Amino acid sequence: MPTTPASAESPATSRSTVRSLLRLWPYVRPVRARLATAAVIAILASCAGLVIPLVLKWMVDGPVADRDPSGVWLGALYLLLLGLAEALLFGLRRWLVARPLAGVEAGMRADLYRHLQRLPVAFHDRWASGQLLSRGTTDLMLLRMFLAFPLTFLLVNGVTILVGVGIMLVQDWMLGLVILGPALPVMITCAVFEKKYSAVARRAQDQVGDLTTVVEESVLGIRIIKGFGRHRSQARAFHELSHTLRGTELRKARLLASIWAVIVTLPELAIGAALVVGAVQVADGSLSAGTLVAFLSTALALRWPVESIGFLLAMSQEAATATDRYFEVMDAEVESPGGAGGPAPVPGGGERGAAVRAEGLAFQSVTFRYPDAPPDSPPLLDGVDLHVRPGESMALVGATGSGKTTLTALVPRLHEVTGGRITLDGEDIRALSREELRSLVAVAFEEPTLFSATVGENVLMGAGDDAGDEELARALAVAQADFAHALPQGTGTQVGEQGLSLSGGQRQRLALARAVVGGPRFLILDDPLSALDVHTEAAVEAALRRVLADTTALIVAHRPSTVLLADRVALLSGGRVAAVGTHQELLRTSAEYAHLMSGPDGHEEPGDLEEGDRR
């Protein structure tokens, strides 16, 4: 069950590996000097290893042939020094790249997190959280590993192979040609491997994202799973995804094994052939024993650079797909920080012939359709006209799926209107920066979300940076959330992930406190009292009335007790405002409104709630 949006899925071959990896340059550029220095040091270390066969040639043709023990000991000293130099240079390379590459990974992760905060709600509606998590963790780890090892050693090993082949050709061109025999088959194999492995690597990384989503949802929904005894079905779903990922990983392993079989076998056969030909040449006197030893030692020294090509290419392909996945998110268009323009103001029309510059909160011919809705489907909201006067509280009532929550989400621009406009005190909300708009408008959602922070930190998220204990205490009092003071550490108590250590009513009261703590000019409440018992609800309503007297509010309501908080009521039906008036007026004049208010507690049964209403 893939959870990557279809629009984000692209064939792994649509972008070359090099083009994909070049997108990392802005992050690598600040540390390019250290990386280049590390690469040069690694090349020197590798070339130091290629000098060892030349020392062996000197020892065999010189001190050994002349039976000179002192020369042998001198040669041994040279070999020891070369080995130490190689080890120290490789250690220096590792030290040079460790800190800057950790910084590159941290910087990319920070950029991704900041970008996610700026992406519109519609983006997060389409993307599974596990896919985003895997891009911020697994994919970035792969990129750090690529920058630390394959990026350098593809260059180092390439230079080493060229230098080593040059040394062998200089020593004996015929043996050099024997060694070069497998070069063409190896290159063809690498080209085929790269194309196939790229597609499989992308599939595996997407499946890791799917698996992450299942794990995250299972952890967050553990109460539902246990409550309904669905642990077996969840385990089956997890097992199926794990099995699918296992199959993909095995496919990767088979591809890697196949290229290794070619890369290891052909050079070994070439070395064996060179040994036979070289031994014949030594036997007939056309080649010195020292030259043959040096030649074979050089060939053996090149075994690792050649054999490593397979997994270096594999890691490069995984890094390329990780880069593509990272930039799929980073390329998504963020919310504009300032005014976004939009349709021209709509004169006239609307409730009471709403003026172009209406004070308070005004919806003028507002139309809205979700971006992923079928093109031929009718808009969810179609020509909504509504005016909430300054200092007035307006209750918004409608049947399930009528778009009440969607309409309220348009005010803080969690979604953008597709037609018409919304104004605050006569100014189009799209002319305001999002930061300014959201400092004027506070929101409390029906499904409250709390963060893994203290009670005080959660509540004060709705206030400015200068808010303190006084504002916190006042907001808790309005929301009848004084229970916070009785928690083990008072308002400094950690509420845990999603606030699930608290009851539903407690979470909702804290969310309400968060909405009112900053004393906003405009307040949007989405059925804020649905989880409260009747006694707590009455106390919250009494305190909330004092807050509503100083603000302009739009309140989604399902029951008469919530409706009575408002000065007037708007009935939303068929994507339009069907009627506006007081509660008593609408009971007399609107049969639909009277029907909505006639159910138990004046609202639909919980089982009737659907995704459309939550929207």
VOGU-3710 file (C-alpha; in Angstrom, 3 decimals, decimal comma):
1> mpttpasaes> 0,000/0,000/0,000  2,151/2,830/-1,294  1,834/6,109/0,494  3,933/8,282/-1,786  1,765/10,696/-3,733  1,445/9,713/-7,351  2,668/13,111/-8,402  5,892/12,522/-6,508  6,616/9,160/-8,046  9,014/9,334/-10,954
11> patsrstvrs> 11,042/6,720/-12,767  14,483/6,377/-11,324  15,931/6,804/-14,809  14,187/10,131/-15,469  17,201/11,987/-14,091  20,797/10,846/-14,477  22,738/9,927/-11,382  25,202/12,775/-11,894  22,459/15,369/-12,429  20,691/14,220/-9,289
21> llrlwpyvrp> 23,828/14,319/-7,152  24,822/17,746/-8,493  21,815/19,159/-6,642  23,775/18,581/-3,433  26,360/21,171/-4,473  24,830/24,121/-2,547  25,188/22,099/0,661  28,655/20,782/-0,188  30,070/24,099/-1,421  30,847/25,526/2,065
31> vrarlataav> 32,995/22,465/2,880  34,432/21,912/-0,589  37,955/22,898/0,485  38,116/20,218/3,187  36,574/17,601/0,904  39,019/18,432/-1,880  41,918/18,301/0,565  40,684/14,951/1,868  40,451/13,617/-1,698  44,013/14,736/-2,510
41> iailascagl> 45,279/13,124/0,701  43,435/9,891/-0,150  45,001/9,899/-3,630  48,454/10,376/-2,103  47,786/7,530/0,331  46,661/5,269/-2,487  49,628/6,181/-4,645  51,930/5,492/-1,688  50,572/1,982/-1,768  51,495/1,695/-5,451
51> viplvlkwmv> 55,118/2,582/-4,630  55,411/-0,596/-2,545  55,600/-2,895/-5,635  58,411/-0,723/-7,031  60,349/-1,146/-3,767  59,767/-4,898/-4,033  61,171/-4,840/-7,586  64,282/-3,040/-6,349  64,691/-5,517/-3,499  64,303/-8,627/-5,692
61> dgpvadrdps> 66,500/-7,432/-8,541  69,013/-5,778/-6,161  69,710/-6,913/-2,575  68,024/-10,311/-2,962  69,759/-11,119/-6,233  73,080/-9,806/-4,860  72,577/-11,606/-1,534  72,882/-8,278/0,355  71,156/-8,576/3,799  71,687/-4,909/4,623
71> gvwlgalyll> 69,889/-3,932/1,426  67,011/-6,229/2,326  66,693/-4,572/5,731  66,787/-1,144/4,085  64,032/-2,220/1,707  61,991/-3,507/4,652  62,374/-0,092/6,304  61,133/1,603/3,141  58,104/-0,725/3,055  57,344/-0,007/6,719
81> llglaeallf> 57,527/3,747/6,179  55,306/3,552/3,107  52,745/1,469/5,036  52,726/3,923/7,935  52,385/6,870/5,548  49,447/5,228/3,800  47,676/4,486/7,095  48,273/7,986/8,500  47,076/9,678/5,297  43,862/7,650/5,226
91> glrrwlvarp> 43,281/8,456/8,903  43,817/12,156/8,203  41,292/11,954/5,355  38,669/10,485/7,675  39,297/13,207/10,269  38,980/15,940/7,647  35,553/14,822/6,391  33,819/13,665/9,590  32,882/17,049/11,111  31,948/18,976/7,930
101> lagveagmra> 29,794/16,160/6,576  27,949/15,858/9,876  27,294/19,585/9,476  26,033/19,081/5,909  23,596/16,417/7,100  22,410/18,596/9,982  21,958/21,564/7,650  19,928/19,561/5,149  17,759/18,157/7,922  17,166/21,639/9,349
111> dlyrhlqrlp> 16,253/22,975/5,899  13,835/20,101/5,373  12,156/20,727/8,714  11,825/24,460/8,059  10,458/23,750/4,601  7,869/21,315/5,965  6,602/24,014/8,318  6,073/26,375/5,380  4,314/23,902/3,096  0,541/24,275/2,794
121> vafhdrwasg> -1,884/21,994/4,591  -2,898/20,517/1,223  0,636/19,112/0,852  0,504/17,407/4,247  -2,947/16,028/3,414  -1,445/14,221/0,414  1,787/12,947/1,953  2,060/10,168/4,499  4,087/11,189/7,540  6,267/8,070/7,260
131> qllsrgttdl> 7,423/9,121/3,809  8,457/12,517/5,156  10,175/10,953/8,167  12,177/8,556/6,000  13,373/11,464/3,867  14,568/13,313/6,952  16,325/10,310/8,493  17,228/7,334/6,275  17,723/9,311/3,077  19,924/11,944/4,717
141> mllrmflafp> 22,007/9,230/6,360  22,578/7,696/2,908  23,652/11,081/1,554  26,130/11,625/4,395  27,600/8,173/3,796  27,889/8,898/0,073  29,685/12,200/0,648  31,992/10,594/3,186  33,027/7,529/1,187  31,803/6,809/-2,374
151> ltfllvngvt> 32,145/10,416/-3,578  35,818/10,484/-2,595  36,730/6,934/-3,479  35,142/6,916/-6,904  37,719/9,606/-7,685  40,523/8,071/-5,637  40,040/4,575/-7,016  39,744/5,909/-10,556  43,054/7,758/-10,231  44,627/4,742/-8,526
161> ilvgvgimlv> 43,568/2,427/-11,343  44,905/4,809/-13,995  48,243/5,254/-12,192  48,534/1,526/-11,504  47,758/0,570/-15,102  50,320/3,142/-16,252  52,959/1,614/-13,965  52,185/-1,871/-15,287  52,332/-0,776/-18,937  55,696/0,909/-18,332
171> qdwmlglvil> 57,066/-2,260/-16,749  55,792/-4,578/-19,500  53,258/-3,484/-22,090  52,333/-7,048/-23,098  51,402/-8,051/-19,545  49,636/-4,705/-19,218  47,408/-5,536/-22,197  46,595/-8,911/-20,614  45,494/-7,142/-17,438  43,395/-4,649/-19,449
181> gpalpvmitc> 41,537/-7,425/-21,255  38,485/-7,458/-18,869  38,112/-3,646/-18,950  35,409/-3,499/-21,657  33,193/-6,299/-20,201  33,462/-4,688/-16,765  32,385/-1,280/-18,108  29,400/-2,788/-19,944  28,390/-4,658/-16,795  28,604/-1,473/-14,740
191> avfekkysav> 26,386/0,422/-17,191  23,697/-2,271/-17,114  23,947/-2,581/-13,333  23,585/1,164/-12,807  20,318/1,312/-14,767  18,728/-1,686/-13,035  19,956/-0,901/-9,529  18,662/2,671/-9,703  15,058/1,532/-10,169  15,282/-1,089/-7,409
201> arraqdqvgd> 16,960/1,331/-4,982  14,163/3,876/-5,482  11,539/1,206/-4,896  13,237/0,070/-1,690  13,488/3,598/-0,278  9,822/4,292/-1,005  8,906/1,022/0,710  10,930/2,052/3,762  8,740/5,175/3,880  5,587/3,031/3,690
211> lttvveesvl> 6,849/0,824/6,505  7,695/3,859/8,615  4,145/5,126/8,132  2,641/1,853/9,349  4,875/1,800/12,430  4,107/5,425/13,279  0,352/4,964/12,856  0,426/1,801/14,952  2,230/3,582/17,777  -0,052/6,634/17,710
221> giriikgfgr> -3,157/4,483/17,346  -2,186/1,829/19,907  -5,310/2,505/21,969  -7,559/1,826/18,980  -5,607/-1,293/18,047  -5,835/-2,685/21,559  -9,395/-1,525/22,106  -10,668/-3,335/19,015  -8,269/-6,250/19,250  -6,759/-5,468/15,853
231> hrsqarafhe> -3,169/-6,303/16,728  -3,190/-9,358/14,468  -4,452/-7,488/11,415  -1,929/-4,709/12,021  0,809/-7,297/12,407  -0,270/-8,850/9,098  -0,146/-5,480/7,360  3,299/-4,841/8,801  4,446/-8,335/7,798  3,224/-7,860/4,218
241> lshtlrgtel> 5,095/-4,580/3,836  8,177/-6,053/5,512  8,016/-9,036/3,173  7,715/-6,745/0,157  10,696/-4,686/1,338  12,646/-7,883/2,001  12,022/-8,999/-1,580  13,230/-5,670/-2,922  16,341/-5,769/-0,761  17,054/-9,301/-1,972
251> rkarllasiw> 16,696/-8,047/-5,540  19,291/-5,393/-4,721  21,547/-8,055/-3,230  21,230/-10,230/-6,363  22,137/-7,317/-8,604  25,116/-6,464/-6,416  26,192/-10,119/-6,363  26,024/-10,294/-10,151  28,254/-7,283/-10,704  30,651/-8,484/-8,038
261> avivtlpela> 30,855/-11,862/-9,756  31,935/-10,147/-12,982  34,196/-7,540/-11,377  35,984/-10,082/-9,174  36,198/-13,019/-11,576  37,442/-11,319/-14,761  40,329/-9,407/-13,114  41,359/-12,559/-11,230  41,466/-14,473/-14,512  43,494/-11,668/-16,046
271> igaalvvgav> 45,974/-11,726/-13,139  46,283/-15,518/-13,501  46,943/-15,179/-17,224  49,507/-12,445/-16,568  51,234/-14,699/-14,018  51,565/-17,513/-16,562  52,775/-15,231/-19,367  55,147/-13,434/-16,994  56,580/-16,698/-15,662  57,294/-17,828/-19,220
281> qvadgslsag> 59,052/-14,517/-19,935  61,147/-14,828/-16,780  62,037/-18,397/-17,747  63,333/-17,368/-21,186  65,142/-14,328/-19,723  63,106/-11,579/-21,395  61,728/-10,343/-18,051  63,391/-9,974/-14,680  61,933/-11,691/-11,637  61,769/-8,351/-9,848
291> tlvaflstal> 59,706/-6,837/-12,658  57,268/-9,745/-12,538  56,954/-9,424/-8,747  56,387/-5,683/-9,028  53,867/-6,176/-11,860  51,847/-8,767/-9,976  52,051/-6,776/-6,740  50,698/-3,721/-8,563  47,914/-5,821/-10,084  47,028/-7,206/-6,661
301> alrwpvesig> 47,105/-3,691/-5,194  44,500/-2,701/-7,815  42,161/-5,531/-6,854  40,435/-3,508/-4,137  39,916/-0,358/-6,249  38,447/-2,505/-9,035  36,338/-4,755/-6,824  34,962/-1,790/-4,886  33,413/-0,339/-8,051  30,315/-2,477/-7,540
311> fllamsqeaa> 29,285/-1,295/-4,111  30,511/2,262/-4,777  28,146/2,412/-7,742  25,380/0,885/-5,604  25,880/3,496/-2,873  25,955/6,234/-5,515  22,647/5,061/-6,960  21,070/4,956/-3,510  22,411/8,450/-2,846  20,985/9,676/-6,158
321> tatdryfevm> 17,521/8,301/-5,362  17,782/9,716/-1,826  18,630/13,096/-3,363  15,618/12,884/-5,679  13,355/11,973/-2,754  14,739/14,816/-0,641  14,205/17,407/-3,348  10,716/16,101/-4,140  9,781/17,677/-0,828  12,090/20,685/-1,077
331> daevespgga> 10,766/21,520/-4,567  7,166/21,635/-3,328  5,828/25,171/-3,430  5,597/26,777/-0,005  2,995/29,191/1,271  3,828/32,699/0,140  4,899/34,816/3,125  3,102/37,921/1,887  -0,033/38,759/-0,061  -0,810/36,208/-2,741
341> ggpapvpggg> -3,050/38,353/-4,920  -6,062/36,516/-6,241  -9,479/37,224/-7,638  -10,634/40,800/-7,733  -12,941/42,062/-4,957  -16,562/41,104/-5,419  -18,815/44,165/-5,086  -22,246/43,838/-3,621  -23,965/40,532/-3,004  -23,858/38,473/0,126
351> ergaavraeg> -25,621/38,724/3,416  -27,145/42,188/3,844  -25,517/43,175/0,520  -22,037/42,938/2,020  -20,032/45,977/1,036  -16,656/45,711/-0,632  -15,065/47,076/2,536  -16,944/45,378/5,362  -15,671/45,753/8,917  -15,276/42,602/10,962
361> lafqsvtfry> -15,001/39,243/9,199  -16,577/39,001/5,747  -16,861/36,197/3,200  -17,660/37,574/-0,247  -18,738/35,068/-2,922  -16,241/32,560/-1,525  -15,773/29,395/-3,553  -13,539/26,493/-2,595  -12,584/23,156/-4,115  -9,907/20,836/-2,688
371> pdappdsppl> -6,886/20,556/-5,012  -7,238/16,763/-5,252  -10,988/16,848/-5,964  -12,137/15,453/-9,357  -12,264/18,260/-11,940  -15,936/17,633/-12,738  -17,066/17,580/-9,101  -18,988/20,561/-7,705  -17,076/22,863/-5,331  -17,480/22,202/-1,627
381> ldgvdlhvrp> -18,223/25,876/-1,042  -19,983/27,785/-3,797  -20,542/31,509/-3,466  -20,553/31,822/0,327  -21,530/35,307/1,498  -21,383/36,018/5,194  -20,595/39,028/7,377  -19,606/38,771/11,026  -19,782/42,267/12,472  -16,980/43,656/14,665
391> gesmalvgat> -17,291/42,253/18,187  -20,008/39,822/17,095  -20,046/36,052/17,604  -21,459/34,033/14,727  -22,347/30,342/15,078  -21,930/28,236/11,945  -24,346/25,314/11,691  -24,802/22,743/8,971  -25,259/19,075/8,198  -22,393/16,621/8,126
401> gsgkttltal> -20,162/17,323/5,136  -21,557/20,797/4,508  -18,053/22,337/4,708  -18,222/24,134/8,056  -14,696/23,251/9,121  -13,373/23,961/5,644  -14,902/27,439/5,727  -13,241/28,217/9,065  -9,885/26,872/7,784  -9,954/29,445/4,998
411> vprlhevtgg> -9,738/32,348/7,440  -6,152/31,651/8,684  -5,334/30,507/5,120  -4,770/26,879/5,988  -6,352/26,497/2,551  -6,647/29,133/-0,156  -9,996/30,229/-1,550  -10,471/29,295/-5,203  -12,882/32,157/-5,807  -14,150/35,279/-4,076
421> ritldgedir> -12,396/36,734/-1,089  -12,300/36,934/2,711  -11,669/40,228/4,487  -10,707/41,229/8,014  -11,875/44,757/8,773  -12,143/45,363/5,042  -8,674/44,104/4,082  -8,310/41,020/1,912  -6,517/38,346/3,931  -4,315/37,619/0,888
431> alsreelrsl> -2,925/41,129/1,156  -1,628/40,339/4,650  1,501/38,349/5,337  0,707/34,966/6,811  2,570/35,907/9,964  0,491/39,058/10,381  -2,752/37,252/9,530  -2,154/34,483/12,037  -1,283/37,000/14,729  -4,781/38,438/14,264
441> vavafeeptl> -6,655/35,126/14,036  -6,598/32,353/16,653  -7,997/28,885/16,017  -9,202/26,026/18,221  -9,862/22,803/16,342  -12,384/20,130/17,214  -9,603/17,549/17,379  -7,046/19,233/19,653  -3,387/18,564/19,009  -0,894/18,879/21,840
451> fsatvgenvl> 2,860/18,544/21,542  5,421/16,676/23,625  6,004/19,716/25,814  4,761/21,151/29,070  1,201/22,332/29,614  2,420/25,912/29,764  4,427/25,625/26,553  1,452/24,143/24,726  -0,891/26,919/25,831  1,540/29,787/25,285
461> mgagddagde> 2,060/28,718/21,665  -1,000/30,876/21,025  0,575/34,027/22,474  3,501/36,286/21,700  7,012/35,664/22,947  6,527/38,110/25,819  3,539/36,230/27,307  4,099/34,793/30,772  2,460/33,237/33,799  -0,235/35,896/34,079
471> elaralavaq> -1,533/35,313/30,544  -1,254/31,561/31,059  -3,313/31,628/34,259  -5,985/33,827/32,653  -6,310/31,526/29,617  -6,525/28,407/31,788  -9,255/30,061/33,823  -11,283/30,953/30,720  -11,014/27,373/29,441  -11,806/25,956/32,890
481> adfahalpqg> -8,464/24,138/32,674  -7,465/24,703/36,290  -6,793/20,956/36,481  -3,357/21,855/35,041  -2,313/23,344/38,392  -3,030/20,011/40,097  -0,781/17,999/37,774  2,459/16,626/39,325  4,585/19,569/38,154  1,722/21,976/37,606
491> tgtqvgeqgl> 1,828/23,792/34,282  5,384/22,505/33,900  4,115/18,935/33,527  5,002/17,205/30,284  1,793/16,114/28,559  3,436/13,471/26,353  3,051/12,783/22,656  -0,301/13,992/21,270  -1,294/14,795/24,850  -2,705/11,277/25,193
501> slsggqrqrl> -1,848/11,220/28,892  -4,803/13,622/29,320  -8,480/13,027/28,773  -10,225/14,250/25,632  -11,956/17,022/27,554  -8,696/18,145/29,165  -6,964/18,290/25,782  -9,829/20,284/24,328  -9,746/22,779/27,195  -6,006/23,287/26,767
511> alaravvggp> -6,542/23,829/23,042  -9,208/26,413/23,859  -6,846/28,107/26,324  -4,203/28,212/23,583  -6,686/29,963/21,275  -7,656/32,692/23,742  -4,331/33,271/25,541  -3,146/35,898/23,070  -6,346/37,950/23,187  -6,879/37,681/19,395
521> rflilddpls> -9,011/40,141/17,439  -10,596/37,263/15,513  -11,374/33,871/17,003  -12,241/30,720/15,047  -13,634/27,883/17,180  -14,467/24,511/15,639  -16,989/22,896/17,999  -14,686/23,695/20,942  -16,831/22,101/23,666  -17,744/18,757/22,083
531> aldvhteaav> -15,669/16,658/24,524  -16,864/18,353/27,722  -19,421/17,130/30,212  -22,468/19,350/30,737  -21,223/20,881/33,994  -17,775/21,740/32,657  -19,364/22,966/29,418  -21,574/25,396/31,342  -18,599/26,754/33,274  -16,515/27,143/30,094
541> eaalrrvlad> -19,408/28,881/28,320  -19,789/31,373/31,147  -16,089/32,278/31,028  -15,976/32,189/27,227  -18,793/34,730/26,928  -16,531/37,327/28,536  -13,830/36,602/25,968  -16,268/36,689/23,048  -17,491/40,116/24,140  -14,100/41,573/23,125
551> ttalivahrp> -13,476/39,699/19,885  -15,019/38,822/16,531  -15,725/35,109/16,510  -16,897/32,386/14,144  -17,944/29,228/15,991  -18,746/25,871/14,397  -21,580/24,471/16,504  -23,530/21,221/16,620  -25,604/21,641/19,767  -27,902/24,389/21,047
561> stvlladrva> -25,725/25,062/24,102  -22,832/26,074/21,834  -25,117/27,983/19,463  -26,360/30,084/22,360  -22,845/31,454/22,848  -23,247/33,353/19,587  -25,115/36,543/18,811  -26,339/35,186/15,491  -26,379/31,891/13,592  -25,550/31,099/9,941
571> llsggrvaav> -26,923/27,925/8,359  -24,582/26,397/5,769  -26,354/24,196/3,214  -25,460/23,112/-0,302  -22,179/24,998/-0,183  -23,939/28,306/0,519  -25,230/30,268/3,481  -28,928/29,384/3,425  -30,096/31,522/6,345  -28,785/33,948/8,958
581> gthqellrts> -30,488/35,018/12,166  -30,752/34,392/15,859  -31,243/30,901/17,197  -34,924/31,527/17,914  -35,499/33,147/14,521  -34,047/30,226/12,630  -35,994/27,707/14,690  -39,178/29,453/13,516  -38,218/30,133/9,889  -35,896/27,274/8,823
591> aeyahlmsgp> -37,084/23,671/8,862  -33,553/22,427/8,107  -32,112/24,321/11,061  -34,898/23,113/13,358  -34,164/19,550/12,249  -30,425/19,938/12,933  -31,129/21,271/16,419  -33,724/18,612/17,237  -31,366/15,605/17,616  -29,932/14,431/20,940
601> dgheepgdle> -28,050/17,405/22,369  -28,865/19,227/19,182  -26,164/17,614/17,034  -25,488/14,596/14,838  -24,517/11,299/16,346  -20,741/10,815/16,587  -20,968/7,830/14,264  -22,284/10,094/11,531  -19,166/12,229/11,379  -17,299/11,814/8,126
611> egdrr> -14,100/13,110/6,605  -16,007/15,760/4,715  -17,252/17,316/7,964  -13,803/17,288/9,483  -12,657/19,200/6,456
//
